Amino acid sequence: MSQSSDNRGLIDDFGRRVRYLRISVTDRCDFRCVYCMSEKMTFLPRQQVLTIEEMANVASAFVSLGVEKLRITGGEPLVRQGIGTLIPMLGELKSRGLKELAMTTNGSQLVRHARALREGGVDRLNVSLDSLDAQRFRRLTRTGELSKVIAGIDAAQAAGFDRIKLNAVIMRGRNEDEVLRLVEFARERELDISFIEEMPLGNVSDHGRDETYCSSDEVQRIIEQRHVLTPSTESTLGPSRYFRMSDAKSRIGFISPHSHNFCASCNRVRVTAEGRLLLCLGNEHSLDLRAILRRYPGDMARLEREIIASMRLKPYQHHFTTDGDVQIVRFMNMTGG
């Protein structure tokens, strides 16, 4: 089956066409960010994680069905054994209709991998950066070194990545006082930056999410104390609402799952490292792709049929709350960042 033989494509029951796949290559990470996972995590056994070949087949099936953007996530994707083999395999999908191959990373391994990623076909990088204070960065990530991440950003720019975006999760009482500093860092280096509202995925022990919730509107007001933000119609197929500044190349984005619910235009699905096709970030509706891949190895037509049929499981919206209640027990590292 191919896109041409299925004119319906990946369209859900609400008329939304899925054009964007986020695929997690591992639930493991060398950081333990306080909003993403527990300090003491139990990770998936290797046999439960999709193989490199299985991930490549999943990506191939989605591209055949009209997906135009593919983002590699984790955990931290660059700690996945075999990632250097997978990236060129995904890069080859551009000859079949894939328009953009991207990756979200914590940046810790970019000094070693940036050039190979660029040569392998990765077009865009998102780098998580929640603080520019080394001690605070360590507290938020529990294990991370800020200097390695900044060196990784430098290495990525040197490797030819010209549209790097920073992702900053803003939490009241933790790092909202760094919003302007992060904006200036992005402006100086001609990076884009998106500010993200914390998502209630998994029971974190470090803090109460009702106490740390900081809305995108609050962050925008902080930025507008110094810079005039002009709304932009630009889109990267993701959930960011972008703004421009007249005196800088950087774009300011806001990802607002609480305050500006983006479900009505959702064009995304996710595949977890263990092969669950999640039709919504904030719901448990899913399809077990691993079972299909292993029961019917090499049967791409069946895989595509099952993916098409799963679109009826995609709900209209998630129902995140800001009162500290956790609707989804899986952590963000298990979902794919």
C-alpha positions as CSV (number, residue, x, y, z in Angstrom):
1,M,0.0,0.0,0.0
2,S,1.2,3.5,-0.7
3,Q,0.0,7.0,-0.4
4,S,-1.2,7.0,-4.0
5,S,-3.3,3.8,-3.4
6,D,-5.0,5.2,-0.4
7,N,-6.4,8.7,-1.1
8,R,-7.9,9.0,2.3
9,G,-4.5,9.0,4.0
10,L,-4.1,9.4,7.7
11,I,-7.3,11.4,8.5
12,D,-9.0,11.0,11.9
13,D,-12.7,11.2,12.6
14,F,-12.5,15.0,13.1
15,G,-11.0,15.6,9.7
16,R,-7.5,16.2,10.9
17,R,-4.8,14.9,8.6
18,V,-1.7,13.4,10.4
19,R,1.4,14.8,8.7
20,Y,3.9,14.7,11.6
21,L,5.3,11.6,13.5
22,R,7.4,11.8,16.6
23,I,9.2,8.5,17.3
24,S,11.0,7.8,20.5
25,V,14.1,5.7,20.0
26,T,14.7,5.1,23.8
27,D,13.2,5.8,27.2
28,R,16.7,6.1,28.6
29,C,18.4,9.4,29.3
30,D,21.7,10.7,30.8
31,F,19.6,13.5,32.6
32,R,16.9,13.1,35.2
33,C,15.0,16.3,34.6
34,V,12.6,17.0,37.5
35,Y,9.5,17.5,35.2
36,C,10.2,14.5,33.0
37,M,11.0,11.5,35.2
38,S,11.6,10.1,38.6
39,E,15.1,10.4,40.1
40,K,15.2,6.6,40.3
41,M,13.8,5.2,37.1
42,T,13.3,1.7,35.9
43,F,13.8,1.5,32.2
44,L,12.5,-0.9,29.6
45,P,14.3,-4.2,29.0
46,R,16.0,-4.2,25.7
47,Q,13.8,-6.9,24.2
48,Q,10.8,-4.7,24.7
49,V,12.3,-1.8,22.8
50,L,11.9,-1.6,19.0
51,T,15.0,-2.6,17.1
52,I,16.6,-0.1,14.7
53,E,15.1,-2.0,11.7
54,E,11.6,-2.0,13.3
55,M,11.8,1.8,13.9
56,A,12.9,2.3,10.3
57,N,10.0,0.2,9.1
58,V,7.5,2.2,11.2
59,A,8.9,5.5,9.8
60,S,8.8,4.1,6.2
61,A,5.1,3.1,6.7
62,F,4.1,6.6,7.9
63,V,5.9,8.3,5.1
64,S,4.1,6.1,2.6
65,L,0.9,7.3,4.2
66,G,1.7,10.9,3.8
67,V,3.7,12.0,6.9
68,E,5.9,14.9,5.9
69,K,7.8,15.5,9.1
70,L,9.6,13.0,11.4
71,R,11.1,13.9,14.7
72,I,13.4,11.6,16.7
73,T,13.0,11.9,20.4
74,G,13.7,9.9,23.6
75,G,14.5,9.9,26.5
76,E,17.7,11.1,25.0
77,P,18.0,9.8,21.5
78,L,21.7,10.1,21.3
79,V,22.3,7.5,24.0
80,R,20.5,4.9,21.9
81,Q,22.8,2.3,20.6
82,G,22.7,2.2,16.8
83,I,21.4,5.7,16.4
84,G,24.2,6.3,13.9
85,T,22.8,3.5,11.7
86,L,19.2,4.7,12.1
87,I,19.6,8.3,11.1
88,P,20.8,7.7,7.5
89,M,18.0,5.1,7.0
90,L,15.5,7.8,7.9
91,G,17.3,10.4,5.8
92,E,16.7,8.3,2.8
93,L,13.0,8.7,3.3
94,K,13.3,12.2,1.8
95,S,13.4,10.6,-1.6
96,R,9.9,9.3,-0.9
97,G,8.2,12.4,0.3
98,L,9.6,13.1,3.8
99,K,10.1,16.9,3.9
100,E,11.9,17.3,7.3
101,L,13.8,15.1,9.6
102,A,14.3,16.6,13.1
103,M,15.6,15.6,16.5
104,T,14.9,16.7,20.1
105,T,17.9,16.3,22.3
106,N,19.3,17.5,25.7
107,G,22.5,18.5,23.9
108,S,24.8,16.6,26.1
109,Q,26.1,14.3,23.3
110,L,26.0,16.9,20.4
111,V,29.8,17.6,20.4
112,R,30.3,14.0,19.4
113,H,27.3,13.5,17.1
114,A,26.4,16.8,15.5
115,R,28.3,16.5,12.3
116,A,27.2,12.9,11.7
117,L,23.5,13.9,12.3
118,R,23.8,16.7,9.7
119,E,25.5,14.4,7.2
120,G,22.9,11.7,7.9
121,G,20.0,14.0,6.9
122,V,18.8,15.7,10.1
123,D,17.5,19.1,9.1
124,R,16.6,20.7,12.5
125,L,17.5,20.3,16.1
126,N,15.6,21.2,19.2
127,V,17.8,21.5,22.3
128,S,16.3,21.5,25.8
129,L,17.7,24.3,27.9
130,D,15.8,25.4,31.0
131,S,18.5,27.4,32.8
132,L,21.7,29.3,32.0
133,D,22.9,29.1,35.6
134,A,25.1,26.0,36.0
135,Q,24.1,25.1,39.6
136,R,20.4,25.6,38.8
137,F,20.8,23.6,35.6
138,R,22.2,20.8,37.7
139,R,19.3,20.9,40.1
140,L,16.7,20.9,37.3
141,T,18.4,18.0,35.4
142,R,19.8,16.3,38.5
143,T,22.8,15.1,36.5
144,G,23.4,17.5,33.6
145,E,26.4,19.8,32.9
146,L,25.4,23.2,31.4
147,S,28.8,23.6,29.8
148,K,28.4,20.4,27.8
149,V,25.0,21.5,26.4
150,I,26.3,24.9,25.3
151,A,29.3,23.3,23.7
152,G,26.9,21.0,22.0
153,I,24.9,23.9,20.6
154,D,28.1,25.4,19.3
155,A,29.1,22.1,17.7
156,A,25.7,21.9,16.0
157,Q,26.0,25.4,14.6
158,A,29.5,24.6,13.3
159,A,28.1,21.4,11.7
160,G,25.7,23.5,9.6
161,F,22.5,23.5,11.6
162,D,21.1,26.9,10.9
163,R,17.6,26.6,12.5
164,I,18.3,25.3,16.0
165,K,15.5,25.8,18.6
166,L,15.8,25.9,22.3
167,N,13.0,24.4,24.4
168,A,12.6,25.8,27.9
169,V,10.0,24.4,30.4
170,I,9.2,27.3,32.7
171,M,8.2,26.5,36.3
172,R,7.2,29.1,38.9
173,G,9.7,29.4,41.7
174,R,12.3,27.5,39.7
175,N,13.3,29.4,36.6
176,E,10.7,32.0,35.6
177,D,13.2,34.6,36.5
178,E,15.5,33.5,33.7
179,V,13.0,34.0,30.8
180,L,14.6,37.3,29.6
181,R,18.1,35.8,30.0
182,L,17.1,32.8,27.9
183,V,15.6,35.2,25.2
184,E,18.9,37.2,25.1
185,F,20.9,34.0,24.8
186,A,18.8,32.9,21.8
187,R,19.0,36.4,20.2
188,E,22.8,36.6,20.5
189,R,23.2,33.2,18.9
190,E,20.4,33.6,16.4
191,L,18.5,30.6,17.8
192,D,14.8,30.2,18.0
193,I,13.3,29.4,21.5
194,S,10.0,27.9,22.6
195,F,8.7,28.3,26.2
196,I,6.7,25.3,27.3
197,E,4.1,24.9,30.0
198,E,4.8,21.8,32.2
199,M,2.7,18.8,31.2
200,P,1.2,16.6,33.9
201,L,2.7,13.3,32.8
202,G,3.8,10.9,35.5
203,N,3.8,11.4,39.3
204,V,6.9,13.6,40.1
205,S,8.2,13.6,43.6
206,D,10.3,16.8,43.3
207,H,7.5,19.3,43.2
208,G,3.8,19.9,43.1
209,R,2.7,20.8,39.6
210,D,-0.1,23.0,40.8
211,E,2.5,25.2,42.6
212,T,5.0,25.4,39.7
213,Y,2.5,26.0,36.8
214,C,3.5,29.1,34.9
215,S,1.3,30.0,31.9
216,S,2.5,31.0,28.4
217,D,0.6,34.3,28.9
218,E,2.7,35.1,32.0
219,V,5.9,34.3,30.1
220,Q,4.9,36.4,27.2
221,R,4.2,39.4,29.5
222,I,7.7,39.0,31.0
223,I,9.3,39.1,27.5
224,E,7.2,42.1,26.4
225,Q,8.7,44.1,29.3
226,R,11.8,44.3,27.0
227,H,10.8,43.3,23.5
228,V,7.8,43.9,21.2
229,L,6.4,40.5,20.0
230,T,4.6,40.4,16.7
231,P,2.4,37.3,16.0
232,S,3.6,35.2,13.1
233,T,1.8,32.8,10.9
234,E,4.9,30.6,10.5
235,S,4.6,27.0,11.5
236,T,6.9,24.0,11.8
237,L,3.9,21.6,11.9
238,G,4.4,21.4,15.6
239,P,2.3,23.1,18.5
240,S,4.4,26.2,18.9
241,R,2.7,29.6,18.3
242,Y,5.5,31.8,17.0
243,F,6.2,35.5,17.4
244,R,8.8,37.7,15.8
245,M,11.0,40.6,17.1
246,S,11.8,43.4,14.6
247,D,15.4,43.6,15.7
248,A,16.4,39.9,15.7
249,K,16.4,36.8,13.6
250,S,15.2,34.6,16.5
251,R,11.6,33.4,16.8
252,I,9.8,33.2,20.1
253,G,7.5,30.3,20.5
254,F,4.9,29.2,23.1
255,I,3.7,25.6,23.6
256,S,0.6,25.9,25.8
257,P,-1.2,22.6,26.4
258,H,-3.1,24.2,29.3
259,S,-3.7,27.8,28.5
260,H,-4.0,27.7,24.7
261,N,-5.1,24.1,23.9
262,F,-3.8,23.2,20.4
263,C,-5.9,20.0,19.9
264,A,-8.2,21.4,17.2
265,S,-5.4,21.6,14.7
266,C,-3.4,18.5,15.9
267,N,-1.6,16.8,13.1
268,R,0.7,14.6,15.2
269,V,1.0,11.1,16.6
270,R,3.8,9.5,18.6
271,V,5.4,6.1,18.7
272,T,7.0,5.1,22.0
273,A,10.3,3.2,22.2
274,E,8.4,0.0,22.9
275,G,6.2,0.5,19.8
276,R,3.0,1.9,21.1
277,L,1.4,4.3,18.6
278,L,-0.1,7.0,20.8
279,L,-2.8,8.9,19.1
280,C,-2.8,11.7,21.7
281,L,-0.2,12.9,24.2
282,G,-2.7,13.3,26.9
283,N,-4.7,10.0,26.5
284,E,-3.9,6.3,26.6
285,H,-5.6,5.5,23.2
286,S,-2.9,3.4,21.4
287,L,-2.0,0.7,18.9
288,D,0.6,-2.0,19.6
289,L,2.9,-1.7,16.6
290,R,5.5,-3.9,18.1
291,A,3.1,-6.8,18.1
292,I,2.3,-6.3,14.4
293,L,5.9,-5.9,13.4
294,R,6.9,-9.1,15.2
295,R,4.0,-11.2,14.3
296,Y,4.1,-10.2,10.6
297,P,7.7,-9.3,9.9
298,G,8.2,-7.6,6.6
299,D,4.5,-7.2,5.9
300,M,4.4,-3.5,5.3
301,A,0.9,-3.6,3.7
302,R,-0.6,-5.0,6.9
303,L,1.4,-2.4,9.0
304,E,0.0,0.4,6.9
305,R,-3.6,-0.9,7.1
306,E,-3.4,-1.1,10.9
307,I,-2.0,2.4,11.1
308,I,-4.8,3.8,8.9
309,A,-7.4,2.0,11.0
310,S,-6.0,3.4,14.2
311,M,-6.9,6.9,13.2
312,R,-10.4,6.3,14.6
313,L,-8.8,6.0,18.1
314,K,-7.5,9.6,18.0
315,P,-9.6,11.7,20.4
316,Y,-10.6,15.3,19.8
317,Q,-8.5,16.6,22.7
318,H,-6.6,16.0,25.9
319,H,-7.9,17.2,29.3
320,F,-4.8,18.4,31.2
321,T,-5.5,20.3,34.4
322,T,-3.4,22.8,36.4
323,D,-4.5,21.6,39.9
324,G,-1.7,19.0,40.3
325,D,-4.0,16.1,39.2
326,V,-2.2,13.6,37.0
327,Q,-4.3,12.0,34.3
328,I,-1.5,10.1,32.7
329,V,0.8,7.9,34.8
330,R,3.5,7.4,32.2
331,F,6.4,9.8,32.4
332,M,7.5,12.1,29.5
333,N,10.6,10.0,28.9
334,M,8.3,7.0,28.2
335,T,6.1,9.0,25.9
336,G,8.8,10.7,23.8
337,G,9.7,14.3,24.4
